[in-house]
Amino acid sequence: MQANHALAEAGRALHSRRMISGWGLYPRAASEILAADAPETLPALLRGRQGVIARGGGRAYGDAAVGLRATCLTGGLDRMRGFDPATGRLRAEAGVTLADIVRTFLPRGFFPPVVPGTQFVTLGGMIASDVHGKNHHREGGFGAHVEALTLLTPDGVPRPCARDREPELFAMTLGGMGLTGTILDATFRLRPVESGWIRQETRVATDLAAMLRALDEDEAATYSVAWIDCLARGSALGRGLVYRGEHAGRDTCRAAGLELFPTPARRRLTVPPGLPGWTLNRASVTAFNALYFRRGTTAGGSSLVPWQGYFFPLDGLAAWNRLYGARGFVQHQCVVPRRGAEAVLAGILDRVARLGTASPLAVLKRLGPGGGGMSFPMEGYTLALDLPAHAATFALLDDLDRSVVAAGGRLYLAKDARQSRDTFEAGYPALPAFRDLRRQLGADGALASRLSARLGL
């Protein structure tokens, strides 16, 4: 299946510089745009270049997929190379999207082992970010399910990697943000499912302590995620809704009169360009949060929801990143260890509520043991908050970073647009080994993003 290459002409430099950004629309930077239509065209395209980074779906929120000098679009690497229905093993090129995979294999009874909050990401981006989902507490990150990959290193040689073949290179590529090489293809296993429906149980948490208890109680659940009212304060601080999920069996769906694999719903709404930045303010977000919490309190209980609604609710609103206006937004996604987490998270939520400009898109999840290397997750809780990109936000986030570091936590590189080098270095103990590997590969100059330059990667 062929991707839509809005900026690409196959296999060559486009000889233009464009202002590009991540999904948060902040920061923006000029970059030369490169593109390839097949893995075989990449070595010649990248040969001798410095300061290049690969870019898949452009869904990293900050500057991780904005090249220091040039950005290479990998959407043309969009072929599925092989599938074994007996094992669920799929080999696909790096530009294949998660949406492509679900659309192709869910009707055949297979679903990806781990999915992030949007289906509009590429396989290469999922590996480079080692994305995690609502099942990390049980299944780990996406990288835990990757069996092998092919990496184009700066010497121009495609290198097959696996846990038993170039294990250090393989491990550091999972979560390595494209800085060890350009991912060409990967092999992983899909999980068998009996339907495209999720049996969802909605529970109400009246405060942060209740929220954390509910997530801890979901240790045996396949999926678990919480929405937090990030503007609630006082005794209601940290209140929200917890959504436990399981893949529904065919008998359950048939008893409810449901088609086993429903046709994906089309997007109905699009956020128009030029929306004023004040659209999301304390009054509008407070009103939305109160209504959303009340509706969850009233509905509650168990229900069957289609896979899009459970895993990718925001995908139903096209261009939702425009909600914050022309200045864009930043996401602060941290993870803090379980020990002492309640006090740390309460402090973060209280500060954000006082600022009063957070969006209604606040998510809390329980994470299991980390994947090592430069992977973001560690055992604990991860909180993701969207905030408008302006001076008051940046000052607040500098303070929150200090709390996260003091607790032994860290920030997610795929969402970051502004953390300091000190914050980053305190959170990633594998960083010295990662830098050494990049030097050995000759990648420290050849592969560079705005993020890597900012953080000294």
N, C-alpha and C positions, 0 to 999 in steps of 0.2 A: 504494500500500500504506500502511496506517495504522500509526503507531507506538503503543506503549503509553504513555499519558500518565498515569503514576501520580500526579503532582502537579498536573496541568493541568486547567483548565476553559477552553474555547476562548475566545480573544480578549479576556480581561479579567484584571484583577488578582484574585488569590485572597484578598486581604484577610487574609493570615495571615503570620506570621513563623516561620520554621523554622530550626533549626540545620542547616547543610549544610557539606559539605567536598568536597574533591576525592577522587580514587581512593585516595590514601594515608591518608585518614581523619584527616589532620592538615594544617593547623589546622582547627578548626571555628568557625563564626561564624553569627550570626543574620542572616537576610536575608528581606526581603519577596519573595514568589514571584509572578511574572507568567507568563502563557502566551499563546500565539497559535496559532490553527489554520490560518492562511494568511498569506502575505506582506502581503495587503491590510489585515489587522487591526493590524499592528504600528505604523504611524505614530500612530494614535489612542491605542494602548496606552502608547507611550513619550513622547508629547508632554508637554513641560514637566517631565519627570523628570530628576533628577540622580543620579549614582552608580549607574548601571545597567550590567550586563554580560550578554551572551548566554551561554547554557549549552546545549550540545548533549547529548552522551552522558554528560557528567560524568566523562570519563576523563583530564582533566588531573590530574596527581597532587597538586598543591598548591592554591593559592588563586587561580589564574588565572581560573576560572569561578565565583567567588563574588563577587557584587556588593557594592560598598561599602555600598549601601543596598538595592538590589533586584536580583534575578536573574531574567532572562527566559528561560524554557524555550522552545527552538526546535524541539523534537521534532515539533510539529504541522505544521511546514513539510516534509512528507514525500512530496511528489509528484514523480515523474519527468516532466518536461515534454516531452521529445523525444529521439529516438535515431535516428541515421543508420547503418544497418549497413554501408553502403559505406565509411564513414570511421571508424566507431567513436566518433563524436562524441555525447556525452551531455550534455543539459542537465537539471539536477535542482535541487530546492530544498535549502536548507541543512540541513534536518533529516533528509534521507535518510541512512541509515546505510551504512557500508561493507559490512556484512553483507547489506543489501538489494541493493546493487549486485552483489555477487558471486553471490548466490543467483539474481538475475534474469538476469544476462548470461553467467556462466560456462557454463551449459548451451548457450548460443548461440555459444560460442567466443570470448568476450572476457573480459579480466581487467584490473583497474585498473593504471595505469602504475607506481604507487608505493603500497605499503601499509605502515603501521606495525605494531607488534607485537600489535595487537588489532583485530578487525573490528567491535567495538562502539563505534565513533566515528562522528560525523556528518561529512558533507561540509563544512559550515561550520567545524567544529572542525579538520578536516584542513588547511583553507586558513589559518585564523587561526594555527595552529601551524606552518604549512609543514612538515608531517610528512615525515620521511625514512624510508627502509626499507633493506633489505639490498642494494639496487641503487644506492645514492646515488653510489658511485664511478663509475658509468656513466651513470645516468639523472637525477641530481640529485634535488631534493626534489619533493613533490607540486605545489608552486607553479609549477615549471617547465613543468608540463603543463596548467595552467589557462589557457584561452584568453580567457575573459571572465567577469565576475561582475556582479551587481547588489548595490549597497551602500546601505543605508538610513543616511544620515548624520544627525547631530543636528538638522538643519533640517527633518527629516520628509520629505525628498525622496529617492525611490529614484534612485540614480545608476549608470547602466551604466558599467563600467570595463573597460579592456583595455590591452594594451601600447601601443596607438596611440590610446587614448582615456582621458584623465585618467591618464597613465602613472605619475605620482608617487603618486597615491592608490592605484592598482592595486598598485604595487610595495610600498608600505608596509603594505598590507592583508595581503600574504603574509607570515606570521610576526608580524603586528601584534597578535595576541592579542585581537582583537575591539575594539580601542581606536580604530580609525578609523571604525567604523560597524558596523551589524549586517548580516551577509551574508544576503541573501535567496535567491539562487540562483547557480549557476555552471555553466560549460560547459567540458568537458575531453574528451580522447580516451582510450578504452579500447584496450588492445593485443590483437591477435588471438592466440589460443593454440589448440593442437590437442587439448589434454586438460586435465584437472584434476589431473594428477600432476606431481611435481617429481622430476627425476633428481638425487638428492643424493649427493654424495661427502663422506665423513667422513674427516678427517685428524687425526692426533694431534700436538699441539705440546707438547713436554716442558718448555718454559720460555717466558718472555716473548719472548726474541729469536726463537725458532722461531715463536712465534705471529705476530709482526709480519711475519716473512718470508713466512709462509703467506698472510696477508692481502694483502701486496704482490704475491704471485704470482697472485692472483685478479683482477688488473686487467681481464682479458678476460672473466671469468666474469660472467654476468648477475646472480647473487646470491651474496653471501658474508657470513657472520656467524660469530662465535666465542663459545663459552661458556667462561668462565674460572673456574677453581677459586680463588675469592678468599681462601681460607684457607690455600692452599699457601704455604710459605715456603722460605727457603734456595735451594738449587739448583733447586727445583721452582717457584719464584715465577713466577706467570703461566702455569702450565701449563693446558692446556685442549683443546678440540675445535673444529675449524674445519669449517663446513658450507658447501660450495659447491653451488649449485643452478642448474638449467636447466629450463625448461618441457619436459616430455617430449612427443615427437611421437606421432601416432596409431599409426604402425607399431610403435614401441617398446612402447606399451601393449597393442596387440592381440597382439603376439608373447608378451607376458607373461600374456595371458588376462585383462586388466583392462578393466572398463567405463571408457570414455573420461572420463565426467564423473560420478564417484561421488556418491551422495547424502551430504550433509554428516552427519557423525557427531553424535549427540546427546550433550549433556553427561552424564557418568555420575557425577561427584562434585561435591559442594558443601562448602565449608568452613563448618562450623556457626558461628553467632554465639556470642560469649562464650568463644572459644578463649583459653586463658591466654597471655599475652605471652611466657612462657618456653619455649613450644613450639619456637621457633627459637632455639637456643643453640649454643655452640661445638661441643658434642658431637654434636648432631643434624645440624647443617650439615656438619661434618667427615665424618661417616659417609655422608651423602647424596652429598657431592662425591666422596668416594673411590669409592663404588659407581658413580656416573654416569661418572666418568672411566674406571674399569676396564671398564665395559660398552662405552664408545665405543672403547677400545683394542682390545677383543676383536672387536667387530663391524666397525668400520672399513669401508673400501671404498665401493662404489657400490650404491645401492638406489633403488627407486621409492617415494616417500612421497606421500600425499595432500596437497593444498594446505593444509588446516587444520593438519596436523602440522608443515609446514615454516614457514609464515608466522605462525601463531597458536597455538603450543603451549599457552600459558597459558589460552586461552579454553576449553579442555577442563575446567578446574577452576573452577567458578563461585564467585564471591565470594572469590577467593584473597587479596584484600587483608585479609581477617580473620586471616590467618596471624600477624600481628604483635600481635594483641590489641587491647584498647580504646584504647590510646594511639596506635595507628596507626604509620605508617612514613614515611620520606622517601626519595626517590630522588635520588642525586647523579649527574647525567649531565653530563659535561664533554666538550669537544672540545679537543684540543691539536694544534698544527701538527706536521707530520712531523719537522721538524728538532728533535732533542733529545727526541723523544717517549718513547723507551724509558726514559730516566732518570726522566722525570716520572711515567710510568705505573708504573714499578717502585717509586718512592717512595710513590705512592698505595696500591698493592696491599700493600706491606709494612706501612704504617700500619693499613690496614683489617684485615689478618690479625692484627696485634697486638691490635687491639680485640676481635676474635673474635666479633662479633655480626652480621656481614653475612649476608644470605640467600644461598641457592644460585642466585639469579636474576641473575647477573652476565654482562653482554654487552659484547663489544668489536666494533666495526665500523670499516672504513676508509671515510672520507668523501672525496668529490671536491670540486671548487671550490664555494664558497658561492653562495647566490642573491642576496646583497646585502640592503639594507634591514635589517629586524630579524630576518631568518632566522637560525636557529642554526648550521647547518653551515658549516664552512670546511674546506679541504683538510687532512686529518690523520686522527686516530683519535679515536673517541668511546667512552668507557667509561661504562657505566650500572651503578650499584650501589644496591641497596635496603638500608636500615638502619633499625632501630627508632628511633622518635622519643623520644629521652631525652637528658639533659644531656650524657652522654659522647659521644654521636653528634654533637651540635651543636658541641661543642668541637673534635672531630676534623675536622669538615667545614670549620670556619673556617680551620684550618691547611691543609687540602687546597685550599681556594679560593685561598689565597695562592700555592700552587705553580702552580695553573692560570693565574692572572693573570700571574705572572712568566714563564710559558712563552708568553704571548700567546694564551691560550685563553679560553674562556667557558663558561657554564652554560646549559642549555636551559630556557627560561621555562616551557614546558608541563609540565616535571617539577619545577620549583622551588617550595619552600615556605619557604625560610629564608635565602637568600643576602643579603648586605648590599648597600646601595646602592652602596658603593664598588666591590665586586666586579662588580656589574652594569655600572656606568658604564665600568669599565676594559675590558669585553669587547665592547661594542657601539658601534662608531665612528659609526653612523648615528643614534645617539640624539638629538643636537641637531636634526637635520632632522626626525626623527619628532615631537619635541615641538613644533616650529614648525608642522608640519602639523596636529597636534591642536588647537593654538590657533586656527589659521585656520578649522578646521571647527567650532569651538565644542565640541569633544569632550573637552577637558581637564577639564571639570566634569561634563558629561552622562554620559560613558562612563567608568566607573571600577570596577575590581575591587579586591579586597584586595591582589592582587599589584601592581597599578599604584600604589596608595597607598603600599605598602611600599617600592617601588623609585623613586618619584618620576617615574613615566612621565607 
